[in-house]
Amino acid sequence: MKAKRGLEIYFVLYLAALLLLISDSPKRELDLASTAIRSFVASTFTLSIDKPTLECRVLFDGSTSSIIHFDSINTITPNGLVDSLRYTIVITDQASGSEERIGTKGTTRIGNIRIASEQIGQGLRIWYQVHPEQQPRHYFVRVFATARPQLPSSITPQQRKELEPLLSGSENLLQSEASFFITYIVDQRTQQGTVPTQLESLLVQRLIAERNQQQPDGGTFTITPEQTVIETIPFVQWENRLTVYGASLQRDIAQPPVVSGMGNVFVTIEGNSLRLRGITTQPGLAQVRVGLVRRDGTESTTTFTVVTNPLQAPIIPPVMYPGIEYRFVPNLPLMSGINSRAVLRDEAGNIRASSKGEPFSFTPSISDTGQRFSFERYAGTERIGQVLTVLCEMFPVPEIISVRREGDQFVHLVTRSYGLASDARSRVRIELSPPSAGRVQELYGEQTYDEATHVRLQHFRVQLLTTATVRALNGYGQSSPPRDLPLR
């Protein structure tokens, strides 16, 4: 099969070169040659998915949950004569139909999972964390890839020089896609004192069979980590549990566990499991290796990876005004086994808005004017990063920004005011002093409103009967500085 593929490659290259040599219409044949090569290379470009389904199975006993099976990582490998790959991942919650999209390196939350991706060489690694809930969920993950076609390394330098221009340019990028499922399965433990149904009995038997299938037999000395990839951030404690099979940690181990690859890792023995905890101080990736020696001299080792992501600064508004909706982006990365959250508190300490790490919105009310809100981020119960404050201010006072004479008696005024488009209090009226100094007419047709800045411009024509002082007043009781309008 390999020899046949090599013949196909050289046939296509020969055909392209021949078209270029004998052509009376160079442009037309150049297009034909380019199409021939690109079509062939495109036929070799595919994506291979390591696992068609990632399954997470959770057993609930009342409100307590335990993960009994967890496929957390999938690997996508490209095939073909390609280079410079770029990936886009689209995740669909099949229950709600909602979609989230991430690129070559990113994280997002959808449903009860947080999913992340990272390109490693030309391949792609996708992994996820789950927030246990008592509702089963199914997600459909599509992976789209673009790549630049490449010529085989075995061709001559002269052939490469002639043919490479045919494959350059963004219009020659190749595309491929693949997909897999993430399935979140919930099992409920039978209540004590009740007789299980036949279906429940079969379910328990199946769960036991699955657990036994995952566990080596008693004579096989192995160490199995609960999580093969740990996500954390600097100065937050991570934790992993390793189960030991084929030996008793109390009777059969000749020496304490040996941990390498990372310093300051604390190990405790809990039953027949090792509980490892540690704290990293800077972003990076470390592979932790754990080894045990049985009394008969048999050794067993395992490894898992600790990925320390940098803690990015959150995105929050510098100031808030009442009635306007503001978006807060916590920028909390994935953290294994830790519930992250972000909260917005008022001066009394009340939580006014919060999330589990995803962006959220908050709209202050008029009664919040003058309050200083605090934005905080947490990993578990530990606060991380700085506490940031946001002041809720009253809208700026209205202004008279333009005074234009239109003859001896008439003056054209332009005012600028702030507030919601739907709030009549943000509109201004013109006050003359003395009131008998003239008449005011608003030019409604010239009014404008900027949704982005919440700025309203109003136009007025004032007919003066005598010298007057003019001010712009809004419905919040605010007033612009006075302007003198002398009568000419």
N, C-alpha and C positions, 0 to 999 in steps of 0.2 A: 504493500500500500504506500509505503514511504517512497519507493522508487517511482511509482506511478505519479505521485504528487510532484516529485522533482521534474518528471517529464512534462507535466502540465505547466509548471512554472516557466520552464525554458521555451515551451511552445508559445506561450502568451508573450514572453519577452521578444522572441524571434519575430512573431507576427507584428508586434508594435514597431520594432526596428525596421521591418520590411516596409510597413506602411509609410514610415517617414522617408525612406530612401527612394521609393518609386512614385511618390505622390506628385500629381500635377497641381493639386490644390492643397498646399501645406496646412492651412488652417483647418480645413475639413478633416484631413487625415490625422492631424494632431489631436483633434477632438476624439476621433475614432480610437486612436492608440491609447489616449488617456482613459477613455471609457473601458477599453478592453482590460487594461491593467487593473484599474480600480475595481471593476466588477469581479475580477478573479480574486484580488486580495480581500474584497468584502466577503466573498464566499468562505474565506478561512477565519473570519472574525466572529467568534462566539464567546459567550460567558458561561462558565461552569459554576454551578452552585454546589457547595459542599453538602448542605442538608436541605431537602425540599420542605421540611417542616421543623421549626423550633417549638418544642413543647415545654410548657411550665405547668406542673400539676401541684395544686395546693390542697391540703387537707385542713378543714375547719372543724374545731371542737368548740362549739359555742362561738365566742368572739375571738378565740385564740386560733391562729393559723400557723401551719408549718409547711415549708416547701419540701415535697418528697421526690420531685424530679424536675430538673431545670436544665434545658439546653439553652445556653445564653449567647453563644457566638456562632456566626456563620461567616464563611469565607467565599469570596467571589474571585475566580481566577480567569483572566482573559486568555484566549487562544487565537493564534493567527499572526500574520505578518503586520503587526501594528506597533505603534509607539505613542507616547504623549497622551495617555488615557485621562479622561475626566468623567466623573460619575455624578449622577443625580439619583437620589432615592426618594420614592413616593410611598408613604405608608397610609393605608386606608383602614379605618375602623369599620368593619363590615356591618356592625349593628347600627351605627349612627350615620354611616356614609361620609363622615368627616375625613379630611385628608391633611397630612402634614408633609413637608418637603425639606430635605436637607441635602447638602452638597457633599463634596469629597471628604470634608472633615467638618463635623458639626453634631449637634444634639438637638432633640426636640421631645416634647411630651405629647402623647395622644392616648386617650382613654386612661388605662391604669398602668401604662408603661412609659419609660423614658428610653429612647433608642438613640444610639450614637454610631458614627461611622468614621473610619480613618483609612486613608490609602496607604498601603505598605508596598513600596515598589510600584509595579503595575497592577497589583491586585488590590482588593478592598476587603476590609474587615468590618462587620456589622455586629454590634452586641446591644443588649438591652437589660434594663432592670425592671422589676415589677413591684407595684404597690398592691399587696393582697387585698382583694375585695371578694364578696360572696356572689359575684355575678360572673359567669363564664364570658370570655371575649375571644374574638378571632380577628386577626389583622392580616391584610394582604400587602406584601412588600414587593414593589417593583423596582428593579435596578436598571437604569438607562446609562449607557456608556457611549462616549464619542472617542474616536482615536484617529491618529494620522496614519495612513497606509505607509508601509515600509517595503523596500526592495530586499530580496534575500541577500545575505552576506556573501554568497558564493559567486555572485556575478562579477565581471571584470570592472576595473575602475572606469574604463571608457563607456561601458554600458550604463554604469551608474550615472555618469555625467550626462549622458543623453536622455536617460529615462526619468531621473529624479524631478526635473521641472514639470513633468506630466502629472506628478502627484502632489505638487505644492499648492498652497491656497486653501482657504477655509471651505471652498465649495467641494473639495475632495475629501472632507472628513467623513469617516465611516461611522455607522451607528449599529449598536446591538443592544439587546435587553434580555433580562432573565427575571424570575420571580420566585418567591417562596412564601410560606405562611408562618405566622406566629400564633400559636394556639394556647390560650390560658384556660385550664380546666379546673373546676372546683369540685371537690368531693367533701361531703359532710359526714362526720363521724356519727354513728348511730347513738341515740340518747341512751344513757344507762337505764337498765330496767325494762327496756322494750325489746321485743323479739325482732331481729332483722328479717326483712323480706327476702325472698329468693334473689331478687335483683341486687339488694344490698350485699348479700352473702357472696354473690358472684363478683361484685365490685371489689370487696375486701380481698377475695382470693386473687383477683387480677393485680391489685396493688401489691400484695405480698409477693406474687410471682415476679412483678417488675423490680421490686426492691432486691429480691434474691438474685435476679439476673444481673443487676448492677453490682452487687457485692461479690467479691471473690469467695471461694470456699475457704473453710477454716484453715486449711493447710497453706494457703497462699498468703504470704506476708506482704501486704501492700498498705500504702497510705493514700487516701482519696480526699482531696480538698473539696470543700463545699462550693467554693467559687474559684474558678481558674483565673479570673481577672477581677482585681479589686480597683475600684475607682475612688479617688479621694482628692483632697486639696491640702496644701501645706498647713501644718499645725493642728490638724483634725485627726483624731485617733481612728485608725482603720482596724478591722477585725476579720479573721477568717477561722473557720473550724475545720480540722482535718480528722477524719475517721480512720482508725487503724483496724485492719483485718488480719487475722492469722496470728495474733499475739495479744496477750493481756499487758496493758501498760503498767499494771500493778505487779505482775509476777515475772513476765518473760523478757523484759527489756534489760540489756546489759549495761547501758549507760544513758545519761540524759540525752534528749534530742539535740541534734546538731543543726543549727540554722545558719545559713550563709547567704550572701547576696545583698544583705541590708543590715545595718547596725541598729541597735536599740530595739530589738524585737523581743517582747516578753511572752513566754510560753507557760501555760498552766495546763494541768491534766484534769479533765472532767470526764469521769467514766472511762470509756475507751476512745476518747477523742482528745486531740490537742487543740487548745484555743490560743491562737496567735494574735497579738496586738502590737501595734507600732504607730509611730508618728513620723511623717516625713516633713522636711523643712523647706524644700524647694521643688518646683515642677520637674518632672522627669519620669523615667520608666525604670523599674528594678525587677529583676527576677529573683524571687525568694526560693531557696532550696532547703528542704527539710529532710534530714536523714535519721533513721533509727537502726539500731543493731540488736538483733535477738540474741538470747543467751547461747544459742547453738552456732552463733557466728554469722547467720544470715542477715544481710543488709537490705534495706528498702529505702528508696528516696522518692520524693515528688517535688514538683515545682509549681508555683503560681506567680502571676505577674501583678505588681502594684503600679498602677498608673496614677501619677500625681498631676492633676490638671491645675493650671494657674487660676487663681481667683480673680476674675475680671471685675472691673468697677461696674456698679449698677448704673442704669440710665433712668434718671428721675428728673422731674421738672425743677428748674431753679426757683420758681415762685408759682403760686397758684392764686387764682381768682375765683370767687364764688360762682357756682352754677355751671362751670366749665369742666368737662371730663378730661382727666389727665391719665396718661399711661405710664406705668412703672414697670421697668424691665429688671428683675433681680440679677440676671446673669449668673445663676447658680449652676455649676457643673454637676455631672452625675457623681453620686457618692454611694458606694456599695453598702447596703444594710443600714443606711442612715436616712431618716426622713428630713429633707431640707424644707425650709419655709421662709417666707418673707412677710413682714408685717408692717403696717402703717399705724402708728399710735398718735392720739391727740395729747394735749398737755395734761389731761387727767389720767393718762396711761391706758385709756380704752383703745382696743384694737378696732380701727375703723375699716380696714381692708386687709386682706391677706391672701396668700397663695402657697402652693407646695413647690414653689420655685419657678412657675410659669409666669409670664407677664400678666398684670392685672390693671384694672382701671379704678379710679376714684373721682368722685365729684363733690367738692366741698359745698356747703350751704352758706347762706348769708350769715348765719349764727357762728360759723367757723372763722369769720373775718378777724384777723389779729392773732389767731392761734398759730403756734409753731408746732408742726407735725414732725414726728421722728420716724425714719425708715430704718428697719433693722433686718438683718439676715441671720438665720440659725441653721446649724447642722446638729440635728437632734435637739438637745436642750442648751447647747453651747452657742453663744452668739459669736459670729465671725465678722471680721472687717469692722469698719468704723460705723458709728451711728450717724446718719446724715439727717439734717433738718431741712424742712421746707416750710416757709412762711406763707400763710394764706392772707393775702393783702386785699384791701378794698381796691376796686378799679381806680386807676388814675383819674384825677379831676378833669372835667371837660376843658377844652381850650378853644379860643377863637384864633384860628391860624391864618386867616386872611381877611383884610378889610380893603375893599376896592370901591372907589368913588365912581358913581354913574351920574354925573351932573352935579348941580349945586345941592339938591335935596336928597338924592337917592344914594344909598350905600349897599354894596353887596357883601354879605358876611359868609364865611365858611367856618363851620365848627367841627371839632374832632372829639368824639366821645367813645367810651369803652363799655362793653357789656355784651350780653347775649342778644342775638337778633330777635328772639322771641320775647324778650323782656322789655316791656314798654318803658321801664324806669331808666333804661340806658339812653333813651332819646333825650334831647335837650330842647328847651324853649329859651327864647331871648327875652330878657328883662331890661326895659328902659327905665332910666332914672333921670328926671321925673317921668312917671308913666305918661304924662300928657305931651312928652317931647316929640312924639311921632307915632307912626303905625308900623307894625311888623308883619310881613307876609313870608311864610315858608314855601320854598320852591321844591315841592315833593318830587317832581320828576328828575331832579338832579341829585337826589340822595344816593349814596353808595354804601355797601357794607362788605368788609373783608372777613370771610369765614375763618381764615387762618389766624389773623391777629385780633379778631373781635373788635375791629375799629369801624365806627360809623362816621361818615362825613355827611353833614347836613348844610343846605344852602338857604339863606334868608335874604330878603330885600327889605331894607328899612327906609321909610320915608320920614325925613327929619323935618320937624316944624321949628325946632330950636336946638341949641347945643345940648347933648345928652351923654350920659354914661351908660354903657351896655355891658351885660354879663350873660353867660350861658349857664343855665341850671339844669341838672338832671333829676330823675325821680328818686335818687339816693340821698338827696339833700346836699349834693356837692355843687360847687360853683367855680366858674373860671375866674381868673383875675379880671378886674374891670378894664374896659377900654373906653377912652374918650372919643366922642364923635362930634367935632365942632361943625356948626352950620356955616357954610360959606356965604 
